[in-house]
Each structure stands twice: as structure tokens, then as C-alpha cells.
Amino acid sequence: MSTEQQTGHDGGPAPRSRPRGAAFLLSQVGAQAATRFAERISGLGVLPSDVGLLRMIAGRPGRSQQSLAEELGVVPSRVVSLVDGLERKGLVERQRNPQDRRNYALHLTAEGTLVMSKMRELATAHEDEICAALDDDQRAQLTALLEAIAAQQGLTSGVHPGYRKAPW
């Protein structure tokens, strides 16, 4: 190798090649955002996967476990396990569906509603921290660009793909 290839522009050792592409940066920022979010909500006694389900139930009170499974793209037994955990934490209750007694209607409990309220505050602070380097226009542009990438990748809007991989 020539001397030029072995040294950096300042005469010192050549820096190692660092990943710089958009995919790497998305992964890097995503991992940081996920870690920070989990830290923020840990005081509420919930996991990020709990928050996603609580949000989905709060958005459609009375929805069935089957509808959650369909929206998440997972087998119903995974949802049963997840809802069992939320029920043990006192955040969700299953009620018999009056139109179809074979199905349960899912509802947040009073505690679940309180956790959701606190979680929304934490999520707003989290979003502000992660995007602190951007002004409002840049933030809107970044959101639009990420939505386009997510759609092109076939991701379900508002549903974290981690539900499909989780070992529940």
C-alpha cells in the first residue's frame, strides 16, 4: 500500500471506514430512540410492546383480540399472551362481546387509561428530544420522508414490525 492509503489527511493513521448511508443512520437513530423510549416508560411499569397494544385498544375500545392479531399481522395466540400480560398488570379487561359471546371485547381499565395519559406526555417529550436538532419544517419533512419509506417497505402504518418477531 502507498503512504497515502495508510495515513489520513492529517498525517495520522487513516480512519476506519464508517457506515454513512441512510439505512445505517435509520437503524442507528431507531435503536437509540427505542432504547430511550423504553427507559422513559419503565417507570410506568410497562414495556414498549405494552404501550403499542394499549394505544390500539384505546383507539378502538371494545375491539376483539382477533382484530388486534389481524392488524399486527400475528397469530391470535400471540395476542392472547400479550393481553394476558396487560390484564395481569390491571391495564386491560376482557368483556364478553354482547353481539358474539365467543369473542372478548377489550377495554382499558381506569389504571390503563391513566397509564396511557402519562405515556402520551412521555411520548411527546421523547419526540421532542429525538428531533431537537430539527425545526418544525424539517421535522414535518422528515416525517413525510419516513412515511414514504415505510409505505414502500410494506409496513403497516402505526404498527411496529417487532410484534411479528417477538417470541410471545
Residue, then its C-alpha position, 0 to 999 in steps of 0.5 A: m500500500s502507498t503512504e497515502q492509503q495508510t495515513g489520513h489527511d492529517g498525517g495520522p493513521a487513516p480512519r476506519s471506514r464508517p457506515r454513512g448511508a441512510a439505512f445505517l443512520l435509520s437503524q442507528v437513530g431507531a435503536q437509540a430512540a427505542t432504547r430511550f423510549a423504553e427507559r422513559i416508560s419503565g417507570l410506568g411499569v410497562l414495556p414498549s410492546d405494552v404501550g403499542l397494544l394499549r394505544m390500539i385498544a384505546g383507539r378502538p375500545g371494545r375491539s376483539q383480540q382477533s382484530l388486534a392479531e389481524e392488524l399486527g399481522v400475528v397469530p391470535s395466540r400471540v395476542v392472547s399472551l400479550v393481553d394476558g400480560l396487560e390484564r395481569k398488570g390491571l391495564v386491560e379487561r376482557q368483556r364478553n362481546p354482547q353481539d358474539r359471546r365467543n369473542y372478548a371485547l377489550h377495554l382499558t381499565a381506569e389504571g390503563t387509561l391513566v397509564m396511557s395519559k402519562m405515556r402520551e406526555l412521555a411520548t411527546a417529550h421523547e419526540d421532542e428530544i429525538c428531533a431537537a436538532l430539527d425545526d418544525d419544517q424539517r421535522a414535518q419533512l422528515t416525517a413525510l420522508l419516513e412515511a414514504i419509506a415505510a409505505q414502500q417497505g410494506l409496513t403497516s402504518g402505526v404498527h411496529p414490525g417487532y410484534r411479528k418477531a417477538p417470541w410471545 
